[in-house]
Amino acid sequence: MPAEHFLRAVADGALGEFLAAQNRLPEAEGFLVGSYESLSKSQQAHSPRTRLGLQRLVALYEKWGRPEIAARYRESLVQD
């Protein structure tokens, strides 16, 4: 499957969420950021997939104690 295919981004997002649940936050960040960036290019901003990517990033940065980054992604959720 090509790297830019949306299903790969969906799978990377699920893996990132799993890693975050295991407190493997730096590893999770790479998957979640990459997933969101890919989805934001291949899907519409208000797509459920794109919004899920944003929600996962907000949850990651809140868990990590990085509220300023979480707030930036949360703002994108509100704008859409």
mmCIF file of the N, C-alpha and C atoms, coordinates in Angstrom:
data_MODEL
# 
_entry.id   MODEL 
# 
loop_
_atom_site.group_PDB 
_atom_site.id 
_atom_site.type_symbol 
_atom_site.label_atom_id 
_atom_site.label_alt_id 
_atom_site.label_comp_id 
_atom_site.label_asym_id 
_atom_site.label_entity_id 
_atom_site.label_seq_id 
_atom_site.pdbx_PDB_ins_code 
_atom_site.Cartn_x 
_atom_site.Cartn_y 
_atom_site.Cartn_z 
_atom_site.occupancy 
_atom_site.B_iso_or_equiv 
_atom_site.pdbx_formal_charge 
_atom_site.auth_seq_id 
_atom_site.auth_comp_id 
_atom_site.auth_asym_id 
_atom_site.auth_atom_id 
_atom_site.pdbx_PDB_model_num 
ATOM 1   N N  . MET A 1 1  ? 0.854   -1.169 0.000  1.00 0.00 ? 1  MET A N  1 
ATOM 2   C CA . MET A 1 1  ? 0.000   0.000  0.000  1.00 0.00 ? 1  MET A CA 1 
ATOM 3   C C  . MET A 1 1  ? 0.904   1.238  0.000  1.00 0.00 ? 1  MET A C  1 
ATOM 4   N N  . PRO A 1 2  ? 0.620   2.219  -0.839 1.00 0.00 ? 2  PRO A N  1 
ATOM 5   C CA . PRO A 1 2  ? 1.453   3.422  -0.887 1.00 0.00 ? 2  PRO A CA 1 
ATOM 6   C C  . PRO A 1 2  ? 1.432   4.183  0.445  1.00 0.00 ? 2  PRO A C  1 
ATOM 7   N N  . ALA A 1 3  ? 2.528   4.830  0.751  1.00 0.00 ? 3  ALA A N  1 
ATOM 8   C CA . ALA A 1 3  ? 2.650   5.553  2.018  1.00 0.00 ? 3  ALA A CA 1 
ATOM 9   C C  . ALA A 1 3  ? 1.578   6.626  2.174  1.00 0.00 ? 3  ALA A C  1 
ATOM 10  N N  . GLU A 1 4  ? 1.130   7.222  1.075  1.00 0.00 ? 4  GLU A N  1 
ATOM 11  C CA . GLU A 1 4  ? 0.154   8.310  1.156  1.00 0.00 ? 4  GLU A CA 1 
ATOM 12  C C  . GLU A 1 4  ? -1.303  7.831  1.185  1.00 0.00 ? 4  GLU A C  1 
ATOM 13  N N  . HIS A 1 5  ? -1.523  6.532  1.119  1.00 0.00 ? 5  HIS A N  1 
ATOM 14  C CA . HIS A 1 5  ? -2.889  6.002  1.140  1.00 0.00 ? 5  HIS A CA 1 
ATOM 15  C C  . HIS A 1 5  ? -3.518  6.253  2.512  1.00 0.00 ? 5  HIS A C  1 
ATOM 16  N N  . PHE A 1 6  ? -4.779  6.680  2.513  1.00 0.00 ? 6  PHE A N  1 
ATOM 17  C CA . PHE A 1 6  ? -5.426  7.033  3.771  1.00 0.00 ? 6  PHE A CA 1 
ATOM 18  C C  . PHE A 1 6  ? -5.551  5.855  4.740  1.00 0.00 ? 6  PHE A C  1 
ATOM 19  N N  . LEU A 1 7  ? -5.669  4.640  4.239  1.00 0.00 ? 7  LEU A N  1 
ATOM 20  C CA . LEU A 1 7  ? -5.776  3.494  5.150  1.00 0.00 ? 7  LEU A CA 1 
ATOM 21  C C  . LEU A 1 7  ? -4.483  3.283  5.939  1.00 0.00 ? 7  LEU A C  1 
ATOM 22  N N  . ARG A 1 8  ? -3.372  3.596  5.341  1.00 0.00 ? 8  ARG A N  1 
ATOM 23  C CA . ARG A 1 8  ? -2.110  3.512  6.072  1.00 0.00 ? 8  ARG A CA 1 
ATOM 24  C C  . ARG A 1 8  ? -2.085  4.560  7.188  1.00 0.00 ? 8  ARG A C  1 
ATOM 25  N N  . ALA A 1 9  ? -2.575  5.749  6.896  1.00 0.00 ? 9  ALA A N  1 
ATOM 26  C CA . ALA A 1 9  ? -2.649  6.795  7.914  1.00 0.00 ? 9  ALA A CA 1 
ATOM 27  C C  . ALA A 1 9  ? -3.577  6.377  9.056  1.00 0.00 ? 9  ALA A C  1 
ATOM 28  N N  . VAL A 1 10 ? -4.684  5.735  8.719  1.00 0.00 ? 10 VAL A N  1 
ATOM 29  C CA . VAL A 1 10 ? -5.613  5.254  9.743  1.00 0.00 ? 10 VAL A CA 1 
ATOM 30  C C  . VAL A 1 10 ? -4.917  4.215  10.633 1.00 0.00 ? 10 VAL A C  1 
ATOM 31  N N  . ALA A 1 11 ? -4.193  3.293  10.014 1.00 0.00 ? 11 ALA A N  1 
ATOM 32  C CA . ALA A 1 11 ? -3.485  2.256  10.775 1.00 0.00 ? 11 ALA A CA 1 
ATOM 33  C C  . ALA A 1 11 ? -2.396  2.872  11.657 1.00 0.00 ? 11 ALA A C  1 
ATOM 34  N N  . ASP A 1 12 ? -1.663  3.843  11.116 1.00 0.00 ? 12 ASP A N  1 
ATOM 35  C CA . ASP A 1 12 ? -0.632  4.514  11.913 1.00 0.00 ? 12 ASP A CA 1 
ATOM 36  C C  . ASP A 1 12 ? -1.240  5.238  13.106 1.00 0.00 ? 12 ASP A C  1 
ATOM 37  N N  . GLY A 1 13 ? -2.412  5.823  12.907 1.00 0.00 ? 13 GLY A N  1 
ATOM 38  C CA . GLY A 1 13 ? -3.096  6.499  14.007 1.00 0.00 ? 13 GLY A CA 1 
ATOM 39  C C  . GLY A 1 13 ? -3.498  5.517  15.106 1.00 0.00 ? 13 GLY A C  1 
ATOM 40  N N  . ALA A 1 14 ? -3.991  4.360  14.701 1.00 0.00 ? 14 ALA A N  1 
ATOM 41  C CA . ALA A 1 14 ? -4.369  3.339  15.688 1.00 0.00 ? 14 ALA A CA 1 
ATOM 42  C C  . ALA A 1 14 ? -3.142  2.843  16.441 1.00 0.00 ? 14 ALA A C  1 
ATOM 43  N N  . LEU A 1 15 ? -2.043  2.650  15.738 1.00 0.00 ? 15 LEU A N  1 
ATOM 44  C CA . LEU A 1 15 ? -0.807  2.225  16.392 1.00 0.00 ? 15 LEU A CA 1 
ATOM 45  C C  . LEU A 1 15 ? -0.320  3.301  17.354 1.00 0.00 ? 15 LEU A C  1 
ATOM 46  N N  . GLY A 1 16 ? -0.387  4.549  16.931 1.00 0.00 ? 16 GLY A N  1 
ATOM 47  C CA . GLY A 1 16 ? 0.017   5.643  17.818 1.00 0.00 ? 16 GLY A CA 1 
ATOM 48  C C  . GLY A 1 16 ? -0.823  5.707  19.075 1.00 0.00 ? 16 GLY A C  1 
ATOM 49  N N  . GLU A 1 17 ? -2.122  5.501  18.927 1.00 0.00 ? 17 GLU A N  1 
ATOM 50  C CA . GLU A 1 17 ? -3.012  5.502  20.089 1.00 0.00 ? 17 GLU A CA 1 
ATOM 51  C C  . GLU A 1 17 ? -2.660  4.353  21.038 1.00 0.00 ? 17 GLU A C  1 
ATOM 52  N N  . PHE A 1 18 ? -2.353  3.197  20.485 1.00 0.00 ? 18 PHE A N  1 
ATOM 53  C CA . PHE A 1 18 ? -1.954  2.037  21.286 1.00 0.00 ? 18 PHE A CA 1 
ATOM 54  C C  . PHE A 1 18 ? -0.661  2.335  22.045 1.00 0.00 ? 18 PHE A C  1 
ATOM 55  N N  . LEU A 1 19 ? 0.316   2.920  21.363 1.00 0.00 ? 19 LEU A N  1 
ATOM 56  C CA . LEU A 1 19 ? 1.585   3.254  22.017 1.00 0.00 ? 19 LEU A CA 1 
ATOM 57  C C  . LEU A 1 19 ? 1.379   4.287  23.120 1.00 0.00 ? 19 LEU A C  1 
ATOM 58  N N  . ALA A 1 20 ? 0.522   5.256  22.886 1.00 0.00 ? 20 ALA A N  1 
ATOM 59  C CA . ALA A 1 20 ? 0.230   6.259  23.915 1.00 0.00 ? 20 ALA A CA 1 
ATOM 60  C C  . ALA A 1 20 ? -0.402  5.616  25.141 1.00 0.00 ? 20 ALA A C  1 
ATOM 61  N N  . ALA A 1 21 ? -1.269  4.650  24.918 1.00 0.00 ? 21 ALA A N  1 
ATOM 62  C CA . ALA A 1 21 ? -1.908  3.942  26.041 1.00 0.00 ? 21 ALA A CA 1 
ATOM 63  C C  . ALA A 1 21 ? -0.879  3.193  26.876 1.00 0.00 ? 21 ALA A C  1 
ATOM 64  N N  . GLN A 1 22 ? 0.230   2.827  26.250 1.00 0.00 ? 22 GLN A N  1 
ATOM 65  C CA . GLN A 1 22 ? 1.310   2.138  26.962 1.00 0.00 ? 22 GLN A CA 1 
ATOM 66  C C  . GLN A 1 22 ? 2.352   3.110  27.510 1.00 0.00 ? 22 GLN A C  1 
ATOM 67  N N  . ASN A 1 23 ? 2.046   4.405  27.450 1.00 0.00 ? 23 ASN A N  1 
ATOM 68  C CA . ASN A 1 23 ? 2.954   5.470  27.894 1.00 0.00 ? 23 ASN A CA 1 
ATOM 69  C C  . ASN A 1 23 ? 4.255   5.517  27.100 1.00 0.00 ? 23 ASN A C  1 
ATOM 70  N N  . ARG A 1 24 ? 4.213   5.076  25.881 1.00 0.00 ? 24 ARG A N  1 
ATOM 71  C CA . ARG A 1 24 ? 5.359   5.176  24.975 1.00 0.00 ? 24 ARG A CA 1 
ATOM 72  C C  . ARG A 1 24 ? 5.140   6.421  24.112 1.00 0.00 ? 24 ARG A C  1 
ATOM 73  N N  . LEU A 1 25 ? 5.109   7.553  24.801 1.00 0.00 ? 25 LEU A N  1 
ATOM 74  C CA . LEU A 1 25 ? 4.654   8.801  24.211 1.00 0.00 ? 25 LEU A CA 1 
ATOM 75  C C  . LEU A 1 25 ? 5.532   9.314  23.073 1.00 0.00 ? 25 LEU A C  1 
ATOM 76  N N  . PRO A 1 26 ? 6.855   9.313  23.180 1.00 0.00 ? 26 PRO A N  1 
ATOM 77  C CA . PRO A 1 26 ? 7.656   9.783  22.042 1.00 0.00 ? 26 PRO A CA 1 
ATOM 78  C C  . PRO A 1 26 ? 7.434   8.935  20.787 1.00 0.00 ? 26 PRO A C  1 
ATOM 79  N N  . GLU A 1 27 ? 7.309   7.636  20.948 1.00 0.00 ? 27 GLU A N  1 
ATOM 80  C CA . GLU A 1 27 ? 7.023   6.759  19.800 1.00 0.00 ? 27 GLU A CA 1 
ATOM 81  C C  . GLU A 1 27 ? 5.642   7.059  19.236 1.00 0.00 ? 27 GLU A C  1 
ATOM 82  N N  . ALA A 1 28 ? 4.679   7.226  20.109 1.00 0.00 ? 28 ALA A N  1 
ATOM 83  C CA . ALA A 1 28 ? 3.306   7.499  19.692 1.00 0.00 ? 28 ALA A CA 1 
ATOM 84  C C  . ALA A 1 28 ? 3.226   8.810  18.919 1.00 0.00 ? 28 ALA A C  1 
ATOM 85  N N  . GLU A 1 29 ? 3.976   9.792  19.351 1.00 0.00 ? 29 GLU A N  1 
ATOM 86  C CA . GLU A 1 29 ? 3.928   11.103 18.704 1.00 0.00 ? 29 GLU A CA 1 
ATOM 87  C C  . GLU A 1 29 ? 4.240   11.003 17.211 1.00 0.00 ? 29 GLU A C  1 
ATOM 88  N N  . GLY A 1 30 ? 5.277   10.276 16.868 1.00 0.00 ? 30 GLY A N  1 
ATOM 89  C CA . GLY A 1 30 ? 5.641   10.150 15.458 1.00 0.00 ? 30 GLY A CA 1 
ATOM 90  C C  . GLY A 1 30 ? 4.528   9.560  14.616 1.00 0.00 ? 30 GLY A C  1 
ATOM 91  N N  . PHE A 1 31 ? 3.910   8.514  15.113 1.00 0.00 ? 31 PHE A N  1 
ATOM 92  C CA . PHE A 1 31 ? 2.813   7.879  14.377 1.00 0.00 ? 31 PHE A CA 1 
ATOM 93  C C  . PHE A 1 31 ? 1.593   8.790  14.292 1.00 0.00 ? 31 PHE A C  1 
ATOM 94  N N  . LEU A 1 32 ? 1.267   9.453  15.411 1.00 0.00 ? 32 LEU A N  1 
ATOM 95  C CA . LEU A 1 32 ? 0.056   10.275 15.436 1.00 0.00 ? 32 LEU A CA 1 
ATOM 96  C C  . LEU A 1 32 ? 0.200   11.545 14.602 1.00 0.00 ? 32 LEU A C  1 
ATOM 97  N N  . VAL A 1 33 ? 1.341   12.174 14.677 1.00 0.00 ? 33 VAL A N  1 
ATOM 98  C CA . VAL A 1 33 ? 1.558   13.377 13.858 1.00 0.00 ? 33 VAL A CA 1 
ATOM 99  C C  . VAL A 1 33 ? 1.556   13.002 12.378 1.00 0.00 ? 33 VAL A C  1 
ATOM 100 N N  . GLY A 1 34 ? 2.276   11.950 12.028 1.00 0.00 ? 34 GLY A N  1 
ATOM 101 C CA . GLY A 1 34 ? 2.309   11.513 10.638 1.00 0.00 ? 34 GLY A CA 1 
ATOM 102 C C  . GLY A 1 34 ? 0.940   11.131 10.125 1.00 0.00 ? 34 GLY A C  1 
ATOM 103 N N  . SER A 1 35 ? 0.182   10.435 10.948 1.00 0.00 ? 35 SER A N  1 
ATOM 104 C CA . SER A 1 35 ? -1.168  10.034 10.570 1.00 0.00 ? 35 SER A CA 1 
ATOM 105 C C  . SER A 1 35 ? -2.039  11.255 10.316 1.00 0.00 ? 35 SER A C  1 
ATOM 106 N N  . TYR A 1 36 ? -2.025  12.197 11.233 1.00 0.00 ? 36 TYR A N  1 
ATOM 107 C CA . TYR A 1 36 ? -2.849  13.396 11.071 1.00 0.00 ? 36 TYR A CA 1 
ATOM 108 C C  . TYR A 1 36 ? -2.448  14.189 9.830  1.00 0.00 ? 36 TYR A C  1 
ATOM 109 N N  . GLU A 1 37 ? -1.158  14.364 9.621  1.00 0.00 ? 37 GLU A N  1 
ATOM 110 C CA . GLU A 1 37 ? -0.706  15.123 8.457  1.00 0.00 ? 37 GLU A CA 1 
ATOM 111 C C  . GLU A 1 37 ? -1.156  14.457 7.158  1.00 0.00 ? 37 GLU A C  1 
ATOM 112 N N  . SER A 1 38 ? -1.042  13.144 7.100  1.00 0.00 ? 38 SER A N  1 
ATOM 113 C CA . SER A 1 38 ? -1.475  12.420 5.913  1.00 0.00 ? 38 SER A CA 1 
ATOM 114 C C  . SER A 1 38 ? -2.987  12.524 5.713  1.00 0.00 ? 38 SER A C  1 
ATOM 115 N N  . LEU A 1 39 ? -3.731  12.353 6.786  1.00 0.00 ? 39 LEU A N  1 
ATOM 116 C CA . LEU A 1 39 ? -5.185  12.440 6.687  1.00 0.00 ? 39 LEU A CA 1 
ATOM 117 C C  . LEU A 1 39 ? -5.643  13.844 6.317  1.00 0.00 ? 39 LEU A C  1 
ATOM 118 N N  . SER A 1 40 ? -4.968  14.858 6.844  1.00 0.00 ? 40 SER A N  1 
ATOM 119 C CA . SER A 1 40 ? -5.384  16.223 6.532  1.00 0.00 ? 40 SER A CA 1 
ATOM 120 C C  . SER A 1 40 ? -5.144  16.556 5.060  1.00 0.00 ? 40 SER A C  1 
ATOM 121 N N  . LYS A 1 41 ? -4.229  15.841 4.413  1.00 0.00 ? 41 LYS A N  1 
ATOM 122 C CA . LYS A 1 41 ? -3.978  16.048 2.983  1.00 0.00 ? 41 LYS A CA 1 
ATOM 123 C C  . LYS A 1 41 ? -4.930  15.221 2.108  1.00 0.00 ? 41 LYS A C  1 
ATOM 124 N N  . SER A 1 42 ? -5.302  14.043 2.584  1.00 0.00 ? 42 SER A N  1 
ATOM 125 C CA . SER A 1 42 ? -6.087  13.141 1.742  1.00 0.00 ? 42 SER A CA 1 
ATOM 126 C C  . SER A 1 42 ? -7.586  13.177 2.029  1.00 0.00 ? 42 SER A C  1 
ATOM 127 N N  . GLN A 1 43 ? -7.973  13.727 3.166  1.00 0.00 ? 43 GLN A N  1 
ATOM 128 C CA . GLN A 1 43 ? -9.379  13.757 3.558  1.00 0.00 ? 43 GLN A CA 1 
ATOM 129 C C  . GLN A 1 43 ? -9.791  15.217 3.784  1.00 0.00 ? 43 GLN A C  1 
ATOM 130 N N  . GLN A 1 44 ? -11.068 15.452 3.848  1.00 0.00 ? 44 GLN A N  1 
ATOM 131 C CA . GLN A 1 44 ? -11.549 16.793 4.159  1.00 0.00 ? 44 GLN A CA 1 
ATOM 132 C C  . GLN A 1 44 ? -11.312 17.103 5.625  1.00 0.00 ? 44 GLN A C  1 
ATOM 133 N N  . ALA A 1 45 ? -11.198 18.385 5.955  1.00 0.00 ? 45 ALA A N  1 
ATOM 134 C CA . ALA A 1 45 ? -10.919 18.798 7.332  1.00 0.00 ? 45 ALA A CA 1 
ATOM 135 C C  . ALA A 1 45 ? -11.975 18.300 8.312  1.00 0.00 ? 45 ALA A C  1 
ATOM 136 N N  . HIS A 1 46 ? -13.240 18.241 7.893  1.00 0.00 ? 46 HIS A N  1 
ATOM 137 C CA . HIS A 1 46 ? -14.310 17.808 8.799  1.00 0.00 ? 46 HIS A CA 1 
ATOM 138 C C  . HIS A 1 46 ? -14.594 16.308 8.701  1.00 0.00 ? 46 HIS A C  1 
ATOM 139 N N  . SER A 1 47 ? -13.744 15.592 7.979  1.00 0.00 ? 47 SER A N  1 
ATOM 140 C CA . SER A 1 47 ? -13.893 14.142 7.869  1.00 0.00 ? 47 SER A CA 1 
ATOM 141 C C  . SER A 1 47 ? -13.748 13.500 9.243  1.00 0.00 ? 47 SER A C  1 
ATOM 142 N N  . PRO A 1 48 ? -14.536 12.485 9.539  1.00 0.00 ? 48 PRO A N  1 
ATOM 143 C CA . PRO A 1 48 ? -14.394 11.791 10.826 1.00 0.00 ? 48 PRO A CA 1 
ATOM 144 C C  . PRO A 1 48 ? -12.975 11.243 11.037 1.00 0.00 ? 48 PRO A C  1 
ATOM 145 N N  . ARG A 1 49 ? -12.323 10.816 9.977  1.00 0.00 ? 49 ARG A N  1 
ATOM 146 C CA . ARG A 1 49 ? -10.954 10.299 10.114 1.00 0.00 ? 49 ARG A CA 1 
ATOM 147 C C  . ARG A 1 49 ? -9.986  11.402 10.536 1.00 0.00 ? 49 ARG A C  1 
ATOM 148 N N  . THR A 1 50 ? -10.109 12.553 9.904  1.00 0.00 ? 50 THR A N  1 
ATOM 149 C CA . THR A 1 50 ? -9.230  13.680 10.230 1.00 0.00 ? 50 THR A CA 1 
ATOM 150 C C  . THR A 1 50 ? -9.495  14.163 11.650 1.00 0.00 ? 50 THR A C  1 
ATOM 151 N N  . ARG A 1 51 ? -10.745 14.251 12.012 1.00 0.00 ? 51 ARG A N  1 
ATOM 152 C CA . ARG A 1 51 ? -11.095 14.697 13.365 1.00 0.00 ? 51 ARG A CA 1 
ATOM 153 C C  . ARG A 1 51 ? -10.598 13.708 14.421 1.00 0.00 ? 51 ARG A C  1 
ATOM 154 N N  . LEU A 1 52 ? -10.675 12.418 14.122 1.00 0.00 ? 52 LEU A N  1 
ATOM 155 C CA . LEU A 1 52 ? -10.151 11.417 15.047 1.00 0.00 ? 52 LEU A CA 1 
ATOM 156 C C  . LEU A 1 52 ? -8.641  11.598 15.211 1.00 0.00 ? 52 LEU A C  1 
ATOM 157 N N  . GLY A 1 53 ? -7.954  11.887 14.117 1.00 0.00 ? 53 GLY A N  1 
ATOM 158 C CA . GLY A 1 53 ? -6.520  12.156 14.200 1.00 0.00 ? 53 GLY A CA 1 
ATOM 159 C C  . GLY A 1 53 ? -6.217  13.322 15.116 1.00 0.00 ? 53 GLY A C  1 
ATOM 160 N N  . LEU A 1 54 ? -7.002  14.383 15.022 1.00 0.00 ? 54 LEU A N  1 
ATOM 161 C CA . LEU A 1 54 ? -6.833  15.537 15.905 1.00 0.00 ? 54 LEU A CA 1 
ATOM 162 C C  . LEU A 1 54 ? -7.112  15.170 17.361 1.00 0.00 ? 54 LEU A C  1 
ATOM 163 N N  . GLN A 1 55 ? -8.184  14.425 17.581 1.00 0.00 ? 55 GLN A N  1 
ATOM 164 C CA . GLN A 1 55 ? -8.539  14.024 18.946 1.00 0.00 ? 55 GLN A CA 1 
ATOM 165 C C  . GLN A 1 55 ? -7.431  13.183 19.574 1.00 0.00 ? 55 GLN A C  1 
ATOM 166 N N  . ARG A 1 56 ? -6.842  12.314 18.779 1.00 0.00 ? 56 ARG A N  1 
ATOM 167 C CA . ARG A 1 56 ? -5.744  11.483 19.292 1.00 0.00 ? 56 ARG A CA 1 
ATOM 168 C C  . ARG A 1 56 ? -4.542  12.335 19.659 1.00 0.00 ? 56 ARG A C  1 
ATOM 169 N N  . LEU A 1 57 ? -4.264  13.360 18.863 1.00 0.00 ? 57 LEU A N  1 
ATOM 170 C CA . LEU A 1 57 ? -3.141  14.244 19.183 1.00 0.00 ? 57 LEU A CA 1 
ATOM 171 C C  . LEU A 1 57 ? -3.410  15.048 20.458 1.00 0.00 ? 57 LEU A C  1 
ATOM 172 N N  . VAL A 1 58 ? -4.611  15.545 20.601 1.00 0.00 ? 58 VAL A N  1 
ATOM 173 C CA . VAL A 1 58 ? -4.972  16.277 21.820 1.00 0.00 ? 58 VAL A CA 1 
ATOM 174 C C  . VAL A 1 58 ? -4.783  15.372 23.042 1.00 0.00 ? 58 VAL A C  1 
ATOM 175 N N  . ALA A 1 59 ? -5.291  14.153 22.955 1.00 0.00 ? 59 ALA A N  1 
ATOM 176 C CA . ALA A 1 59 ? -5.173  13.210 24.075 1.00 0.00 ? 59 ALA A CA 1 
ATOM 177 C C  . ALA A 1 59 ? -3.707  12.905 24.384 1.00 0.00 ? 59 ALA A C  1 
ATOM 178 N N  . LEU A 1 60 ? -2.895  12.721 23.354 1.00 0.00 ? 60 LEU A N  1 
ATOM 179 C CA . LEU A 1 60 ? -1.470  12.447 23.554 1.00 0.00 ? 60 LEU A CA 1 
ATOM 180 C C  . LEU A 1 60 ? -0.799  13.581 24.313 1.00 0.00 ? 60 LEU A C  1 
ATOM 181 N N  . TYR A 1 61 ? -0.976  14.800 23.838 1.00 0.00 ? 61 TYR A N  1 
ATOM 182 C CA . TYR A 1 61 ? -0.265  15.924 24.453 1.00 0.00 ? 61 TYR A CA 1 
ATOM 183 C C  . TYR A 1 61 ? -0.810  16.261 25.838 1.00 0.00 ? 61 TYR A C  1 
ATOM 184 N N  . GLU A 1 62 ? -2.086  16.008 26.075 1.00 0.00 ? 62 GLU A N  1 
ATOM 185 C CA . GLU A 1 62 ? -2.611  16.181 27.437 1.00 0.00 ? 62 GLU A CA 1 
ATOM 186 C C  . GLU A 1 62 ? -1.983  15.151 28.376 1.00 0.00 ? 62 GLU A C  1 
ATOM 187 N N  . LYS A 1 63 ? -1.916  13.921 27.930 1.00 0.00 ? 63 LYS A N  1 
ATOM 188 C CA . LYS A 1 63 ? -1.328  12.860 28.746 1.00 0.00 ? 63 LYS A CA 1 
ATOM 189 C C  . LYS A 1 63 ? 0.140   13.136 29.020 1.00 0.00 ? 63 LYS A C  1 
ATOM 190 N N  . TRP A 1 64 ? 0.823   13.723 28.060 1.00 0.00 ? 64 TRP A N  1 
ATOM 191 C CA . TRP A 1 64 ? 2.251   13.991 28.126 1.00 0.00 ? 64 TRP A CA 1 
ATOM 192 C C  . TRP A 1 64 ? 2.563   15.235 28.956 1.00 0.00 ? 64 TRP A C  1 
ATOM 193 N N  . GLY A 1 65 ? 1.528   15.978 29.341 1.00 0.00 ? 65 GLY A N  1 
ATOM 194 C CA . GLY A 1 65 ? 1.755   17.198 30.118 1.00 0.00 ? 65 GLY A CA 1 
ATOM 195 C C  . GLY A 1 65 ? 2.247   18.347 29.257 1.00 0.00 ? 65 GLY A C  1 
ATOM 196 N N  . ARG A 1 66 ? 1.773   18.397 28.019 1.00 0.00 ? 66 ARG A N  1 
ATOM 197 C CA . ARG A 1 66 ? 2.157   19.461 27.091 1.00 0.00 ? 66 ARG A CA 1 
ATOM 198 C C  . ARG A 1 66 ? 0.887   20.191 26.619 1.00 0.00 ? 66 ARG A C  1 
ATOM 199 N N  . PRO A 1 67 ? 0.263   20.928 27.555 1.00 0.00 ? 67 PRO A N  1 
ATOM 200 C CA . PRO A 1 67 ? -1.035  21.532 27.253 1.00 0.00 ? 67 PRO A CA 1 
ATOM 201 C C  . PRO A 1 67 ? -1.005  22.578 26.143 1.00 0.00 ? 67 PRO A C  1 
ATOM 202 N N  . GLU A 1 68 ? 0.121   23.238 25.958 1.00 0.00 ? 68 GLU A N  1 
ATOM 203 C CA . GLU A 1 68 ? 0.188   24.263 24.913 1.00 0.00 ? 68 GLU A CA 1 
ATOM 204 C C  . GLU A 1 68 ? 0.070   23.646 23.516 1.00 0.00 ? 68 GLU A C  1 
ATOM 205 N N  . ILE A 1 69 ? 0.649   22.479 23.334 1.00 0.00 ? 69 ILE A N  1 
ATOM 206 C CA . ILE A 1 69 ? 0.537   21.795 22.044 1.00 0.00 ? 69 ILE A CA 1 
ATOM 207 C C  . ILE A 1 69 ? -0.876  21.214 21.892 1.00 0.00 ? 69 ILE A C  1 
ATOM 208 N N  . ALA A 1 70 ? -1.396  20.635 22.970 1.00 0.00 ? 70 ALA A N  1 
ATOM 209 C CA . ALA A 1 70 ? -2.765  20.096 22.932 1.00 0.00 ? 70 ALA A CA 1 
ATOM 210 C C  . ALA A 1 70 ? -3.750  21.199 22.559 1.00 0.00 ? 70 ALA A C  1 
ATOM 211 N N  . ALA A 1 71 ? -3.546  22.394 23.085 1.00 0.00 ? 71 ALA A N  1 
ATOM 212 C CA . ALA A 1 71 ? -4.456  23.506 22.813 1.00 0.00 ? 71 ALA A CA 1 
ATOM 213 C C  . ALA A 1 71 ? -4.453  23.886 21.335 1.00 0.00 ? 71 ALA A C  1 
ATOM 214 N N  . ARG A 1 72 ? -3.296  23.830 20.690 1.00 0.00 ? 72 ARG A N  1 
ATOM 215 C CA . ARG A 1 72 ? -3.227  24.149 19.257 1.00 0.00 ? 72 ARG A CA 1 
ATOM 216 C C  . ARG A 1 72 ? -4.057  23.174 18.437 1.00 0.00 ? 72 ARG A C  1 
ATOM 217 N N  . TYR A 1 73 ? -3.933  21.886 18.751 1.00 0.00 ? 73 TYR A N  1 
ATOM 218 C CA . TYR A 1 73 ? -4.720  20.891 18.019 1.00 0.00 ? 73 TYR A CA 1 
ATOM 219 C C  . TYR A 1 73 ? -6.197  20.977 18.382 1.00 0.00 ? 73 TYR A C  1 
ATOM 220 N N  . ARG A 1 74 ? -6.491  21.260 19.635 1.00 0.00 ? 74 ARG A N  1 
ATOM 221 C CA . ARG A 1 74 ? -7.890  21.398 20.060 1.00 0.00 ? 74 ARG A CA 1 
ATOM 222 C C  . ARG A 1 74 ? -8.547  22.554 19.322 1.00 0.00 ? 74 ARG A C  1 
ATOM 223 N N  . GLU A 1 75 ? -7.800  23.624 19.107 1.00 0.00 ? 75 GLU A N  1 
ATOM 224 C CA . GLU A 1 75 ? -8.322  24.782 18.380 1.00 0.00 ? 75 GLU A CA 1 
ATOM 225 C C  . GLU A 1 75 ? -8.743  24.379 16.964 1.00 0.00 ? 75 GLU A C  1 
ATOM 226 N N  . SER A 1 76 ? -7.972  23.512 16.343 1.00 0.00 ? 76 SER A N  1 
ATOM 227 C CA . SER A 1 76 ? -8.328  23.025 15.015 1.00 0.00 ? 76 SER A CA 1 
ATOM 228 C C  . SER A 1 76 ? -9.632  22.233 15.051 1.00 0.00 ? 76 SER A C  1 
ATOM 229 N N  . LEU A 1 77 ? -9.863  21.501 16.128 1.00 0.00 ? 77 LEU A N  1 
ATOM 230 C CA . LEU A 1 77 ? -11.118 20.748 16.268 1.00 0.00 ? 77 LEU A CA 1 
ATOM 231 C C  . LEU A 1 77 ? -12.310 21.698 16.330 1.00 0.00 ? 77 LEU A C  1 
ATOM 232 N N  . VAL A 1 78 ? -12.141 22.784 17.056 1.00 0.00 ? 78 VAL A N  1 
ATOM 233 C CA . VAL A 1 78 ? -13.230 23.745 17.245 1.00 0.00 ? 78 VAL A CA 1 
ATOM 234 C C  . VAL A 1 78 ? -13.503 24.498 15.954 1.00 0.00 ? 78 VAL A C  1 
ATOM 235 N N  . GLN A 1 79 ? -12.460 24.818 15.198 1.00 0.00 ? 79 GLN A N  1 
ATOM 236 C CA . GLN A 1 79 ? -12.623 25.596 13.967 1.00 0.00 ? 79 GLN A CA 1 
ATOM 237 C C  . GLN A 1 79 ? -13.353 24.818 12.895 1.00 0.00 ? 79 GLN A C  1 
ATOM 238 N N  . ASP A 1 80 ? -13.176 23.520 12.882 1.00 0.00 ? 80 ASP A N  1 
ATOM 239 C CA . ASP A 1 80 ? -13.820 22.698 11.850 1.00 0.00 ? 80 ASP A CA 1 
ATOM 240 C C  . ASP A 1 80 ? -15.243 22.533 12.213 1.00 0.00 ? 80 ASP A C  1 
# 
